[in-house]
């Protein structure tokens, strides 16, 4: 059995698909499972215990080729290799391809694999409905709220003889995120937190301008975390987001706030030791959730019910405005949804830390 997972990007999307990959591995222990992913998110899958092969595909090149109607020679070669089964290790084409993305480009990748079964979401849950033309089976996932649950339903459909999702999907507290961390990553964290422990992570980026909370509010929160909670703060950032992190560190006055660069896996190792994560709907938030970090998240144009932290103890702070439902705007004429007060976030932090303390004491 050869199974192809198609989840190209982004970092958060890849994280949300890992429990489905783990479920597939449990049921198909002898299968060869490959994953097609954009190079920018591929590091998360390196040396994963549930993935046999990571196939990198430049999604920007793919999207540009689709928009132009004329894929370039490099892209054609990549898709042809996928169809012929001549990927990096030369294995045969897939038997099952599962499109966890729901886009035309991901559907094209699934189709190009030559798989006889191509499984994806029902029309309502596809991000681009035209992508259903590449599928042979569609799973009704509308009754499931969180994207992890939707992804697990697709994996279960591949397991079952029919496309109807069953009840074998693991509960929230048993989601598995098979991300393998190296000794070097752990040593990196040892050095990073030597003078900042215990610590909180603040991640101010968001990918979209509409997801950003003002740096001066993050700085005020970071100073309060030290003064009232005795938590130093590491401000993490992704590509192009370093100015946000530096602005917060420079605006803070406690002397216990500094910016911290890291790779994706170094961030996971960091998050596993953090006492708290505060940030918006972006990749590091989902990595922190996968790492079991206590979270207070800030949500504006996207839904925490679908994309947010899945631990019921985590808290999402936002404003339920008239325009928020199914918004997903990357630009907007007003900014109200992210006009969240620092005091609201402070109160959420106190509740989350108190809940974590009770949980830890109970476990002991």
VENBEL-V330159 format. One record per helix or strand of 2 or more residues. SS is the DSSP state (h for helix, s for strand). FROM is the first residue (numbers start at 1). TO is the last residue. Records with the same first field share a line. If there is no record, write none. Layout:
SS->FROM-TO / FROM-TO
This chain:
s->2-6 / 32-37 / 53-56 / 96-99 / 117-121 / 137-139 / 199-203 / 232-236 / 257-260 / 276-280 / 295-299 / 315-318
h->11-27 / 39-45 / 59-68 / 73-84 / 104-112 / 123-125 / 129-134 / 147-159 / 172-174 / 183-192 / 209-211 / 215-229 / 242-251 / 264-271 / 283-290 / 304-307 / 336-338 / 342-363
